Each structure stands twice: as C-alpha cells, then as structure tokens.
C-alpha cells in the first residue's frame, strides 16, 4: 500500500506536524520506501497462531499482567513546582486554554 | 582511590580524548563542580561510615560500587543535569525527579559525571540523529559509534568511565557496544525499572548497561535491577548476584547457533569471529548445536511498525504546552504544529508519521495488528528453542562493523543494522554483546541471548568468552 502526498498530509495533521511543502515529495518517497519492506508481512499466515502462542508462552506465576491501583506513592519533587513550571496558581500548573475545545489562539494564562 | 580522585581522573581522561563537542561529542551535559562536590560528600560519608541516609553503618559505608564515576544517556532523568533526549524540543529541560536506576547507582556510590549523546529520542542506530550533532567512534573517529546510545558506548570505549547507562528499544545498547568494542547488556523486559526513562516504545524499552569488561556490566546491572513500585512493568523477582557467574563452569551448557543469524550474505569475517567464539566455549565444556528461529527475517518489518506506533503515542506529549520548546503558530493547533515540526528532527518526524499511519483507520489491521501477531510468532521461536534444552544462543550482534559517518542515508538500510538485536526486544528476552575479535581493526561483537530472567547464564557465557580471549592474549 503506497502512500500519496494527500495521505502524508492527512497523517501529519493527525500527528500535529506541519510538513514543509518542499520536503513533501521526499517524505512520501521515504515512507513508501519503508512501507515497501512491510509488505512481506502480508504473506505470513497468522490466523489462530498468535492466540495459541500466547497460551503456550510460559508464565512466571501471575506476572503476565502486572497492574496496580492508581494510588501509588506520592512522587517527591526535588524542586518546587514554581521553579520549573511556566505559570503556577494555587499549586496548579497553568497551560494554554484547552477546555473550550475552541481554537482561540495561544492565550497565555 | 577516593571518589574525588576517581571523578577528577575521569574528567582528565575526558579532556585528553576531547569528550565534548570539539571532539568525540560523547558528552552533552556536564557539571564538573557539582560532580566533584558530590564526590567529596561521598568521601566524607565513607570516612565517617555513614549510609545513604546519613546513619552510622557497620559496612563499608555508601560505596558498594567503589566510588565510581558513571555516564548516563540523555533520556534518563537526572537531578542536576538536563534531560533532553538529544532533541531540540527538550532543550534545557531539567527533570524534577530522578530515574530509579540513577538513584540506585548514586546510593551505591556512583557519581554521574555527564549525560551522553544519543540519537534523538533513541531513534537511530548511529548517533548521527542528535540535535547536538553526531558522536564519533573512539576506535576510529571517521566512523559512527552505533546507536542510539552511542555517547555512552564511546565514553566507556574511550576509557572515561567503566560503567555507563544506555537504553534499548531495538538494540541501542548491544549494537553500539559491538561497534565500540565494549560490553553491553540488555536485561529482560521487567528486570529493571523504567521509572524516569523517557518513553519511546513502552512495550520494548529497557534500561541497559555498558561496561568496560563483563564484570563492570554485571556490577552495574546488579545495582539497578530489581522491583520498583513506581514502574508497573517491573517484576518482583529476586535478583541473582550476576558477578557470581564469573565462577560458573560451562560444562554442559547448551549453546544454540541459530542459522537465520548466519545467512550466506553475512560478512564471512564476522561469521568467523562468532564461530571462533563458539569453538572456545565448546573447548570449555559447552555443547554447541545448530537451531532455527524461522521468523527472524520478519523482525525488522515488525519492529518498525510496532515501535513507531508506540512512539507516535508516547511523543504526543511534546506539544509545546508541558515541556521545553514552544514556537508560536496560528492558534492552538498552529502552536502544536509549529513546536513539534520545529522541535523534532527528520528521523523522529518520519517515525511519528509512520506510526500514526499504521494505527490509522483502514490500515490498523493490515499493519499494526498483523505485526503484533507476528511478534508473537517471533517470541514463540525463542520459547520453543529454550524449551528444547538450549540455554544460550550465540549470534553476531550486528551484521557489519562500525560504518563511516554519513555512509548510510536510506532509512531502511539503517534499520537493518538492528536485524540481530531487535528480536530480543520483541520477545522481551535478555541479551549481551561481548567483544569477540576485530575485522580490519574494528571491533566485532558476539551476542548471547537467553530466556526471560536468565541474565545469569548470559553472564556465565560472557565471562567465559572474555576470560578465554584474555588468557590467550586475543582480547580485542
């Protein structure tokens, strides 16, 4: 599956990347050059194999899926937030406004 | 030697070899005064027999590592020195906390003397993709040191430090270790805490250790390994004394030689170095037999789908709002795009685009889902071989020796540099690269791979090979 300039621009917008128009043809070429090598994966039959592989894989006790409640130890900071955050109010770091989901520009807090 | 003397000796050596941007370009952040002050404090604590908390102790004080200067890759969070991942987008960023691996090393007597150069966000195999410019290989300064942890490998190879930290996602410790003629170990996924390691591809990333010798690497890994409640992927298993592996006999050790790692296209001189290593170990009592890992050739296509996919998600956080660089743009989206496009280099941009593409609607099944299924087959290859009685696999670490700076411009050709290392990251198993010989005066690495959490056997084989080469005066 080869990508076009339109595809690359679409993906770039999803990734929040601006693409220099002068760089676009080379970028399309490079990505297609890489994707060409991925095509061999399409010829590999994997139906049913992956899940059986996972069943056969050795498990060290219940170590296969580590998780914990999201209430771990507090993270002691070496420096106060004020020393590295651009803006702080009431102990919170202030960032450009996002809550309205409207693109209103880079208003500083 | 006191800690102060050790740190000053390391800086003298760094000056001799020109470790900074005017020379090797291995070091990107250095604070000499702070390092010497930390060393002086360590000397005081040892003299007063105080532990890390300043309490009296009956042992040798705060120095099981023996007051060692170390270097740390620039994607591992340190207090005092910036953590910038070799990227313009993190220029000047200082972490407000410290990685668990760094804290453990400091508590064992290590002093961080520098942060080391790397391919931006660990995406590269040559340390040419850094915002600070390329690192040079100390063995031959016209050549790359490998990557992405090239600065750490160069620092050890140049004799500045005996231990340095790197990180592995597809071979970024073992391959530069091979190119620079030092030892590099990648532990099992989950063996070492990643708390404070800037994420690239979370299902693959591990912190690794460079050592001047096998014993240095074993020493370093012994200190940093072990469970950490701040990393949910860290496994709570006992950590063996890896240095004890130096005393192990190889009698009865079964070494597999996977034929897929020795194709007809492999440089015969690299093949000879590996086969000579296998013969040495056979002479020490090991049994060497041919094995097959049939899905090996698929590892690079799989890796370069899985890793960029995860990277495209992990690197979304670098948007000009929370970290480092912010460039003005047209509105909020414009600011995101200006910052990310201005802050990321060419290879990172390429991989974010690739990762976003393989995860996007219409392509997810064909690329990402398929790659994950084949990743399971690659893992199964290893499971079968180890279940069949093989204890350790022996392979080349890389298909070539260190290549010349600027020699490889095609992205996929560069990716192939990881062809013998990426499999271990995909399967989550440990691996180590040990200097095995030279070709045209350039180091060749011999790689050992073992099953999950069996680093001990890796070290047993590595110690034996190193000792055999040294005893016969053939250590490269």
HADDOCK unambig.tbl for C-alpha pairs under 7 A between the chains (distance, minus, plus):
assign (segid A and resid 11 and name CA) (segid B and resid 353 and name CA) 6.24 0.50 0.50
assign (segid A and resid 11 and name CA) (segid B and resid 356 and name CA) 6.28 0.50 0.50
assign (segid A and resid 11 and name CA) (segid B and resid 357 and name CA) 6.00 0.50 0.50
assign (segid A and resid 12 and name CA) (segid B and resid 353 and name CA) 6.19 0.50 0.50
assign (segid A and resid 15 and name CA) (segid B and resid 353 and name CA) 6.92 0.50 0.50
assign (segid A and resid 15 and name CA) (segid B and resid 356 and name CA) 6.58 0.50 0.50
assign (segid A and resid 16 and name CA) (segid B and resid 336 and name CA) 6.16 0.50 0.50
assign (segid A and resid 16 and name CA) (segid B and resid 337 and name CA) 4.98 0.50 0.50
assign (segid A and resid 17 and name CA) (segid B and resid 337 and name CA) 4.66 0.50 0.50
assign (segid A and resid 17 and name CA) (segid B and resid 340 and name CA) 6.02 0.50 0.50
assign (segid A and resid 17 and name CA) (segid B and resid 341 and name CA) 5.44 0.50 0.50
assign (segid A and resid 18 and name CA) (segid B and resid 337 and name CA) 5.22 0.50 0.50
assign (segid A and resid 18 and name CA) (segid B and resid 338 and name CA) 6.61 0.50 0.50
assign (segid A and resid 18 and name CA) (segid B and resid 341 and name CA) 5.72 0.50 0.50
assign (segid A and resid 31 and name CA) (segid B and resid 354 and name CA) 6.99 0.50 0.50
assign (segid A and resid 34 and name CA) (segid B and resid 412 and name CA) 5.87 0.50 0.50
assign (segid A and resid 37 and name CA) (segid B and resid 301 and name CA) 6.43 0.50 0.50
assign (segid A and resid 38 and name CA) (segid B and resid 301 and name CA) 5.10 0.50 0.50
assign (segid A and resid 46 and name CA) (segid B and resid 373 and name CA) 6.44 0.50 0.50
assign (segid A and resid 46 and name CA) (segid B and resid 374 and name CA) 6.90 0.50 0.50
assign (segid A and resid 50 and name CA) (segid B and resid 373 and name CA) 5.11 0.50 0.50
assign (segid A and resid 50 and name CA) (segid B and resid 376 and name CA) 5.62 0.50 0.50
assign (segid A and resid 50 and name CA) (segid B and resid 377 and name CA) 6.57 0.50 0.50
assign (segid A and resid 53 and name CA) (segid B and resid 376 and name CA) 6.41 0.50 0.50
assign (segid A and resid 53 and name CA) (segid B and resid 377 and name CA) 6.89 0.50 0.50
assign (segid A and resid 53 and name CA) (segid B and resid 380 and name CA) 6.16 0.50 0.50
assign (segid A and resid 57 and name CA) (segid B and resid 383 and name CA) 6.90 0.50 0.50
assign (segid A and resid 66 and name CA) (segid B and resid 232 and name CA) 6.07 0.50 0.50
assign (segid A and resid 66 and name CA) (segid B and resid 233 and name CA) 6.09 0.50 0.50
assign (segid A and resid 67 and name CA) (segid B and resid 232 and name CA) 5.80 0.50 0.50
assign (segid A and resid 68 and name CA) (segid B and resid 232 and name CA) 6.89 0.50 0.50
assign (segid A and resid 77 and name CA) (segid B and resid 96 and name CA) 5.60 0.50 0.50
assign (segid A and resid 77 and name CA) (segid B and resid 97 and name CA) 5.61 0.50 0.50
assign (segid A and resid 78 and name CA) (segid B and resid 96 and name CA) 5.62 0.50 0.50
assign (segid A and resid 78 and name CA) (segid B and resid 97 and name CA) 5.93 0.50 0.50
assign (segid A and resid 79 and name CA) (segid B and resid 96 and name CA) 5.98 0.50 0.50
assign (segid A and resid 95 and name CA) (segid B and resid 321 and name CA) 6.16 0.50 0.50
assign (segid A and resid 96 and name CA) (segid B and resid 321 and name CA) 6.88 0.50 0.50
assign (segid A and resid 103 and name CA) (segid B and resid 331 and name CA) 5.80 0.50 0.50
assign (segid A and resid 103 and name CA) (segid B and resid 332 and name CA) 5.55 0.50 0.50
assign (segid A and resid 103 and name CA) (segid B and resid 333 and name CA) 6.95 0.50 0.50
assign (segid A and resid 104 and name CA) (segid B and resid 331 and name CA) 5.89 0.50 0.50
assign (segid A and resid 104 and name CA) (segid B and resid 332 and name CA) 6.70 0.50 0.50
assign (segid A and resid 105 and name CA) (segid B and resid 330 and name CA) 6.67 0.50 0.50
assign (segid A and resid 105 and name CA) (segid B and resid 331 and name CA) 3.42 0.50 0.50
assign (segid A and resid 105 and name CA) (segid B and resid 332 and name CA) 4.87 0.50 0.50
assign (segid A and resid 106 and name CA) (segid B and resid 331 and name CA) 5.62 0.50 0.50
assign (segid A and resid 106 and name CA) (segid B and resid 332 and name CA) 5.32 0.50 0.50
